[in-house]
Amino acid sequence: AMTLYPVFNLIKKQLSRYISNITSHAAQQTTATVTRSKNLLLIRDFETGMETAATLGSDFTDDERALADQALSLFEAAQYESAASILSRLSQSRARDPRLMHNKAIAMYYATGMVRTDQFRKDLDEVESQLEKDASEIDDEVDDVERALVSFNQALVLFYLRQYREALEKLEKLFNVIEPLEEQVSLNICFLLLDTYLILSQLDKAGHVVTYLDKLLVESRMQEKFESMEMKESSPGPSTFRIDPNLLLLHHYKARLYVIQRSMKACKREVKVLMDSDNAQSPSTLYLKAHLEYVRQNYRKSTRVLNSSSRTPVVLETGECLPSLYFNSLGCIHAGMKKHNLAAFYFKQALDENNRAVKLMGPVDKFAPLTGRPLRCLSLNRRYELLHNLGTQLLRAGKPLEAFDCILEAVQVFHTNPRLWLKLAECCVKARQSEEDLQFHSLQSGRKSKVVQGVVGSGPHRKIVVSSSSHSSMQSPHGQSAAMPTPSLEFANICLHNAWQLLPQLSTMTESSSPRAAGRSGTPSGGDSGEQTAAEAGRSKDGGQDTFVSTTLMPPIRAQEINGLRSAVLALSSYVALGLGDYVNALEYGQQLLRQPQLSGVHRYLGHLYVSEALVSQCRITEALQHLSPETVTDVSWATPGSEGERSGAGQEANGGFLPGYSFTWTVPCAKMIMFLNLATTFCLRKEFDKARRSLHQAASLVKSFDVPPHAVLLAVYVELQTGNVSSAVQLLKKSQTGMSGRSSERSSKRRK
């Protein structure tokens, strides 16, 4: 399944939040200002400047108030060590006061350059525990309002640690009690919650947050329109205008939401607002516009937009490696253009830039992994996402062994994503294909495969040596465990089992029955993994309701794509079972594939092929002939009926399918030819050689003579030998073409007469 990270998908929250200035002070993220809220010293973004002094409870002396004011002034002046020192003096007399504990932890965290995240998390946990302890002494509970900003800072740290579901749990509690909070605090919570929803592909909930922010910022929006009208009246030419940074940030998030929903018109409208502002040349805006053009398949324009953005490394300032993002985006664009080798080159460049940026951070202490790096740099490393992209392109470029190494490393981190397990199985299959299949692949490039390997002897002892069609290479070495991660069919079988177990079950899906997996551990009934959560998006561009299923740090799976993924897993499972000689399971998987709803043309075709081969291997030839009907082959496309891919002509990548055993573009004549060849083989098993000859004749009439696969030539030779036409069989070997075409067919007919 072709699944790439979109152009903008690797641009994290920090880059998108810093719209006004990409090199803003780090304090914009971890926010710390002493203010008043129910007599507790809490935390708030000091950039808002709502308070200029600390207001303490009545139990504080005048000297303590003066020290608190001094600490606040020093903190706002970025003198964090002095502020921490004063707060430490205050805490000597109030060691267990959660107000001082909280602000002391923040000040000391800033004083160390935000590199001691391990200790900072422990300090926040102690503050939370102290709040609960104080509440228990008065037989009360700590409500979410009292510890709102403590929880916000905890969620922010969890976000940078990529523990999104833990962060989401805290943020959703805060969103439920957001009304009593100050406006800027509410905005910070909403934007962080919105970012988390987008990463987890919970698009319906993200839409609710956007609606709330629209209402919250309505006054700013009216002011923006008023200023815009005034500027247009004063300057008729094109110009930029300033709007509220929070409103500009909302436009940015709305554009991200719409581009995931594929609402192109709405996304284009939001991007236009960003491009008309004074922030038009920021990397976040340019990358978002490039992503929009990428989704619209305007690849050249997307490349031009990317080239106009800055690629200066700003790792320490923002926690982003812009060169890595740039090369990753170029790789996605060239992948969309089907230039897989060039895309792999750019992904390799992105991986090198990512490794270079990680080295700048220094080694990680295994006993304190969160110490020594600034908070904004903890999520800098994107190695595994880039390995996924690189492996996908190497697989499409015909390099399965290199792709296997990349995807195997990525799947160790994203082990709950069914797409990766399916791709890993694809690598195993392509790496273990027989020489006969590889010869068959070369036909489409015009190279003629050799049927005759040589001639030995002379005179009456002259013998012709034909090529072998052994499938022994499909098996793994004897004695090797199937669980070993090697590109073998046995390991592919395990990968497909994992992929099937991780595929979600949605209420919108209706299936005739659930498959059982004889020979596999457990019953793959499509159970959900712990990392999957269903979420409905907004309206698609055709007006329908789309449903998304989030996957771990991967693009979401649309509801209409799930059937394609299930069909791909079943088709590949049947192919692998045939290669392993497990004909019972191969038959079951193939039959289950044919029962899938909204089956694409190519999967239906493969289902009939695999079912017929499994039946023939079980000596059930009469049943196999029912599946070998070339007249029914009318569609071999990847699009499912009624899907967007069918309307737009999308190919294999849009449907998430994989054609095991063959790597070239299919056409209906080619598919019919293979069906006729299988039909001829089945007739040979029943000793019906006249019917086999007619099937070979029909197969040869569908393609050019040099496109006939080598095993078809050998089958024609076998038919001629069985009917006593030895001289015709020799001629076929010499010309390496079927006997049912050209002059050889005419001579064979005359001899039979």
N, C-alpha and C positions, 0 to 999 in steps of 0.2 A: 504494500500500500504506500503510495507516494504521499508522505506526510512531512512537510518542511515547516520550520519555524518561520512565520511571516517576517517581513522586513522589520516591522516595528516591535515584534514580540519580545526581542531581547533587550529593548530599552526599558529599563526598570523605573520604578516609581520615582526615584530621586531625580532623574534627568527630566521626567515629565513634570514634576512639581516645581522645579526651579525654572519657571518660565521667564520671570522678570530678569533673572541673572543666573546663568548656569554655574557660575563660580561663587554663589552666595555663601554667606558664612554658614558653617556647619551647624550652628545653633538653630537654624531654621527647622531642622528636623527633630532634634531631641529636646527642644523647648524647655526653658527653665526660667521662670520669673516668680519672685515671691509676691503673692497677692492674698486677698482675703476671701475665704469661702467657709462659712459656718465656723469661724474661729480656728480654722486649720490652715497652716501654711502649705499651699499646694503649688502645682507647677502649671505654667502657662507660657505660651509663645511670647517672648519679650519683644518681638518685632511689632506686636500690636500696640504696645505702650499704653495699656489701659490704666496702669497704676504706676505711681512714682515712688511709693514708699510702702513699707510693710505695715500692715495693721494687725496687731496682735490682740489676744484676749486680755481681759481685765486683770488676769493673774500675773501678767508680766510687769516688771518694774520699769521705771523710766530709763535706767541704764540699759536694760535688755532691749527696750524699744530702740534706743539710739544705736546699739550694736546691729540690730536687725536692719535699720535704715542704712547704716554704713555698708553692711554686707550686700544689700540690694544695689547700692550705687556702684560698688566695686564689680559686682557681677555684670551689670549693664555696661560697664567700661571694659569688659573682657579681662578683668584682673581676677581670674578664677582662683588662683592660689591664695590670694589675700582674702577673698570672700569665704573660701573654705576654712581658712584659719580662724576667722571671726566666728563662723558658725560652729566650729569645734569648741571655741571658748564658751559659746552659749549653751552647747550641749553638755558641758561639764555639770551644770546645775540641773539640767533636764535631760538626762541620758536616754530616757525611754519616751520622750515626747515625739510622736510621729511627725509633727510639723517640722521640727528641726532635723530629725533623722532623714526625712525625705529631701529637704533642701541641701543638707550636708552631702548626701549621696550624689545629688546632681552637680553640686559645685566641685566636688572632688573628681567626679567623672570628667567634667570639662577641664579641670586642672591637669589631668593626665593625657589630654588630647583625645579623649574618648577611645582609649585603647585597652582599658581594663573592663571589658564588657562582662566577664565572668563575675567580678566583684560587684559590679553595678547591679546585675540581676539578683545577686544575693541580698544586696542592700534594699532593693525594691521589695523583695519577698519578706524581709524583716519588717519593713514599714507596713505592709499589708497584714502581716501577723499581729503587729502591735495594734493596729486599728481594730482588728477582730477581738483582741484581748481586752482592749479598753471598753468595747461595746458589751462584751460578755459580763464585765464587772457590774454593769448597770442593767443587766438582763435585757439587752437590746441587740439588734442586728445592724451591721454596717450596710447601709443602702448603697446603691451604685453611684448615687450623686456625690456622696461624701468622698469616695475614693475614685472619682471619675478620671482625674488626670493621672493618678497613680496607675490605674488600669490602662490608660492611653499610652503612657510611656512603656509599660510592659508589652503592650501590643505592638508598639513601634519597634522594639528590640526583636520581638518574635518575627515581625515582618522581614527585617533584614537578615534574620537567620533562616528565612524561607520556611518557617513553621507557620504556614498560612492558616491552617485550620485552627490552630491554637489561638492565633491572633484574631481570627474571625469570631471565635467564641466570646472573647472579651469585647470586641467592637460591637457586636450585635447587642450585648447587654447595655453598653453605653448608648447605643442608638435608641433603645427603648425608653431611656430616661433623659433624652437630649434636650427637652424643652426647658428645664430649669437652668441649664448651663448657659454661660456667656456665649455670645454669637461667634467669636473667633474660636473658642474651644469647640463649639458645635461644628464649625467648618472644618477644623482639623480632623475631628472624628469622622465626619462624612467623607472627606476626600480619601482618608486612609482606608475606610470601609469600602468605598467605591473601587479603589485600586485593588483591594483584596478580592472583591467579587469578580472583577475582570480577569484576574489571574486564575481564579478557580472556575471561570466560565459560568458563573451563576448570574446569567444576564438578566433574568427577570427581576431579581433582587437589586441588581445594579440600576435597573430602570426606576425602581421605587426610590432609590437614593437620589438619582438625578432629578426626579420630580420634586422631592423635598428641597433640594438645593435650588431648584428654579424658584420655588416660592420664597425661600430664604433670601435670595439675592434679587428679588423683583425690583427693589428700589434702586439697586446698582444698575440693573438693566435699563430702567427708565432713564437714569442719568446718562448712561452710555448712549442711548438713542438721541437724547437731547444734545449732547456734545457732538455727536456725529453729524446731526443736521446743521448745527452751527458751523462746523468745519467745512461742510460742503457748500454752505452759502458764502463763506468767506474765501474759499479757495476752490475754484471750479475744477482744477486739475486733480489728478490722482494723488492722494496723500494718505498717511497713516494717522491713526488716532490712538490715544491712550484710553484704556478702560480699566476697571477694577481688576487687580491681579487675580482675585478669587473668581470673578466672573470669567476671566480669560482661562483660568484653569478648568472651570466647568465646561467651557467650549471644547477644551482639549479632551477631557474625559468623554464627553458626548460623542466626539468624533471617533474615539477608540471604540466605544460601544457600538456605534453604527457600522463601523467597518467590519467588526466581528459578526454582526448580524447581516452583513451584506446589504445594508440599506444605503446604496451608493448616493442617492440624491441627498439624503439627510446628512451623510458624512461630508459630501462635497460642500454643502452649505456651511457646516461648522468649520471646515478647513479654510474656506474663503474668509471667514471672520478672523481666523488666526493669521492668515497671510496679509490681511489688510491692517493688522495692528502693528505696533512698533516692535513686536517680537517675531516678525516674519522670518528673520534669518537665524533664529536659534536652532540648534540641532534637533530639539524635540519637535518643533513645527515642521522642519524640512523632512525629517524621517517619517512623520505621520503622513505628510503629503506624498512621499515616495511610496509608502505602504498603500495608500489609496490607489495610486496609479498602477501599482503591482497587482492589486486585486482586480482592477479593471483591465488587466493584461496589456496596459500601455507600457511595455517594458523599456523602450528607449527613453520615454519621458521620465519614467521612474529613475533610470540611471542618471539622466541629466540632473534631476533634483538632488540625488545623492552626491554627485560630484560637486555640487555647489555648496555642500555643507562642510563644516570644519572637521578635520581629522586629527587635530592636535591632541595628543594624549593628555587627559586631565584626570588621571586615575586617582591621585591623592585628594584633589579638590572635590570631586563628585562621586567617587567610587565607580566610575564608568571608564571603560577602555573604548574610546570612539573608533580607533582603527579596526578593532575586532568587530565592532558593530557594522562598520562600513563594509568590510570584506564579507561578513555573513550576509548582509543585504544583497551584495552583488551576486553571491552564490545562489541565493533564493531567486533572484531575477533570471539568471542563466538557467537555473533548473526549470523555471516556467517556460523558457524558450527551448527546452529539450536539449540543451547543450550540457550534457551531464559531465563530461570530462572537464570542461571549463568551470562548471559549477564546483566540482570537487577541488579544483585548483584554488578557487577563492575560499572555500571552506578550510582548506589546509592553511592558507594565509591567515584566516581569522583565528584558527587554532594556535598558530605560532604567535600572533599578537597577544592572544589571551594568556599563553604561557609566559610570555615576556612580562606582561603586566603583573601576573601573580608572583613572579620572581622578585619584582620590585618591593613587594610587601614583606619579603624575608621568610625564613622558615617558620613553621607552625609548631608551637610547643604541644606535644601530645597530651601532657598533663593539664594544660590550660589552653585549649584550642581557640578560645575567644579573646585571648590576651595578646597584645603586640600589634594588632591591626585596628585602625579606626572602625567605628561602627558602620560607616557608609561603605567600607571596603570588604565587609564580611561576605557579601553576596556578589563579589566581583567575579569569581571564577565561574565561567560558563563552559567548562571543558566538556561536560557530558552532553549538553545540548548540541554543541558543535560537532562532537563525535557522532551523534545521531544523524545530523545533516550530512556529514562527510560520508558516513557509511551508506546512507540512502543513495547518494549519487554514485558512489563506487559500485553499488549493486546494479544500478541502472546502466552504468558504463560497462558492464560485463566483467567486473572484477570481484567475484563473490568472496574469495578468500580474504582480501584486504577489507572488504565490507564486513565480513564476519567478525574480524578482530575489533573493529570500531563499534559495531552495534552490541557485541558481547560486553564490552566495557560500559556502554551506556545503559544496558538493561540491568546491570547490577545496582544502579541508582534508581531508575524508573521501572522497577520490577512489577508495578501494578498496572502497567499500560499494555493493553492487548496488541496494539499496533507493533510495538517493538518485538514482541514474541513472534508475531507473524513474519516480520521482516527477517528475524534471525532464522526462522524455518526456511524462508526463501533462499537465504544465503547457503544453507546446508544443501538444499535441493540443487541449486545451480552449480555448487561446487562438486557435487557427486554425480552429475549426469554422465551417462555413458558416452563413449566415443561415437556411437551411432547417432545420438542426439546432437552432438556437436557437429557432426558432418551434416546433419539435416539443417542446422542453423545456417551453415555456410552457403546453402543453396540460394538464399535470397540475395546474396552479394554476387552471384554469377559464377562462383567457383564450382567446378565439376568434381564431385566426389568419385573416388576410385572404387569400383566394384571388384575389378580384377586386380589382385595384388601381384600376380606374376604367372609365368608359365615354366614348368619344369619338365624334363624329359624330351624325347624326340620320337618321331615316327608313331608307331602304334602305342607307345608308352608315354606319349605327350599328355600332360595333365595341366588343367587350369586351376590356379589357387585363387579362391574368392575371399573377400573380406569377411572377418568374423563379426558377429553381432552379439557377442556375449555381454551379459549384464552383471557380471560378477563384481564390477567396480562399484555397483550400487550398495554393496554390503560393507560394513565396517570390519576392520581387522578382527580376527577371531580372538575371543577372550577379553576384548575391551568393553568396559562398562558403558551402557547407553547414557548414563548420567554425566559422563565426561564431556565438557564443552568442546567438542570437535565438530567440524562440518560434516556430519554423517546423517544418514536418514534416521537412525535411532534417536539421535539428539533432536532432530527436526520433529520427530513424533512427540517428544516431551514438550518442546516449544509450542506446538500446536495445541496440546492439551492445556497448557497454561493460558494460551490466548483464548481458548474457548471458555475456560472457567472465568476469565476476567471480563468477557463481553457482557454488557449490562442487559437486563431485561426491562423494557419499558412497557407501560400499560397500553401504549399505542400500537405495540407489535402484537400480531396475532399469528400464531403458528399452529400447524396441524398437530404436531407432536414434538416432544423434546427428544433429542438423540441420546442414546446410551452409548457408552464407549467400552465395548467388550475388549478386553486386553489392555485397557488403561486403568490406572488407579482412579477410583471414584467414578461418579456419574456426572459428566459435564452437562449440567442443566442450565448453564448460563448464569450462575450466581454472581452477584455483584461483589466487587472487591471493596475493601474498606476505604479506598481513595476515591470512589466514584460517587457523585451526587448529581441527580437529574436537575436540570434547570431549563425553564422555557425562556427563549429569547423573545424579542419583539417580532414585528411583522417582517417577513421576507419581502424581497422586491416584487414578487408576484402576488403579494397580498395574503399569503398563507401563513399559518402559525408554525414556526420552526421550534423544535425541541433539541436541546443540547445536553450532552452528558460530559461532564468534566473529567479529564484524565490528568495524571500527575505531571505538571509542568509541560503539558503538551497541548496542541490545539484541540478544542472540544470535538466530540463526535456528534454529528447531526443524527437525528432519529432516522432520516431516510438513508443514512450511510451505514447504519448498523446492519441492515439486511445484507448489504454488499460485503461487509467484513465477515459476517457469519458464513456467507456463501464462499468467500475466499478461503476461510479456514477449513470448511468442509471439503472443498475441491482439492486443496493441497493435502489434506489428511487422506483422502482417497488415493491420491497419486503416491504419497509416501507408503501407504499400506500395500499398494501394488508393487512398489519397488522392494519392499521387505518380504514379499510373498505372503502377506496376510490378506488373503482374498475375501475372507468372511467380513472383516472390518471394512475393507475397501468397498465391498458391495453395500454395506450398511451406510457408510458415509455418502456414497454416491446416491443412494436412494433418498437419504435425508436431504441431500442437496437439491434434488429434483422436487422435493416437497416445500422448499422455501418460498415464501411469498415475494412477489416483485423480483423475480429472478431475471438477471441480465441474460442477453442472448448467448454470450460466450460461456457463462457458467452453466446454462442449460445444455449447451453443446458438450461441454466437458463432462457433465453429469452422465449423459447418455454414453459417451465414450468409455468412461471408467466403469460404469455399471456393466456394459457389455463385455469389457475385458475381464472383469471379475467373474461374470457368469460363465464365460468361455473357460476360464481357468478352473472352474468347478464342474466342467463338463455339462453345463446347462445351456447348450448351444441354441436350442429352440427359443428359449427365453431371451438369449442374447440378440437374436435376429430381430426381435421386436424393438430393440433400441438402436438398430443400425438401419435407419431409414434416411438416405441422403436427401430425399425430396422435402423433408421437414426442416432442413437446414436453410433458413432464410435470414437469420440475423446472428452475427457474431460480435456485436458491439458490447462495450463494457457498461453502458448506461442502463439503469433499471427503468422499467416502464413508468412513465409519468414523472420521472425525476428531472431535476434541473440539468443534469448532464446529458439527458436524451434530447432536451430542447436545444441546448447549446452545442451539442456535438462533442462534449467533453470525452476524454479518453480514459485510459486505465487509471490515471492518478486520481481523477475525480470520483471514481467509484470505489477506490480502495481495493481493487482486485489484483490477482496475479495469475498468470497463465503458466502452470508448471510444465516444464519440458520444452517450451518453445519461446523464443525471444524476439520474433519479428512480428510485424503488423499483420493481422489476419484479414483475409478476404473471404467472402462466401465461396467462390470457386475453390480456393485452397482447402477450406474446411470440408467441402463436399468431396474433394479428392481423397482426403484422409479417411473420410467415412466409407468411401467406395473401397479403399485398400483394406480397411478392417473387415468390410463385408466379404471381400474376396478371400481373405484369410479364413474367415469363418466357413465359407463354402468349401474351402480346401479341407478343413477338418471333417466335413461331412462327405468328402469324396465327390463333391459336385463341381467338377473342374470346368464344365461348360459355363455354369453360372459364374464361377470365379473368373474365367476369361472375359466374359461380358462386363463384369465389374471393373476389371483392369482396363478394358477398352474405354469405358466411360470415365474412369479416373484419368487416363492419358489424354482424353479429349478436353479436359478442363484446364490443363496447364501446358506450358511449353515442354518440349522433350528434355531440355537440360534442367528443368525444375523438378523432375521426377526423383524422389528420394531413392537411395541405393537399395533399401530393403524391398521397394516395389519392383526393382529389376530382378532381385533374387527370387521374389515371389512369382514373377512371370516366368523365370527360368524353371522354377519348380513345377509350374503348371504344364509347361511344354514337355518337360521330362516325364511327368506322370501320364501324359497323353501320347508319349512315344515320339514326339517331334524333337529328336536330339539335335539335328542340324540347325533347327530354328533356335533352340536354346543356346547353341554355340554362337550363332549370329547375334543373339541378344547380349551375350557377355562381351562380344567384341565391340558392339556399338553402345553398350551400357544404356539401353533404352528399352521400354516395354515392347512386347511383341504385338501389342494391339494398336500400333501406330505406324504409319508410313508403309513402305514396301514390305517390311518384314511381316506385317499383318496380312497383306495380300498373299504372300508366298505361303504362309501357314494355312490360310483358308483353302488355297488350291491343293495343298498336300492332303488336307483332311477330306476334300471332295474326292 
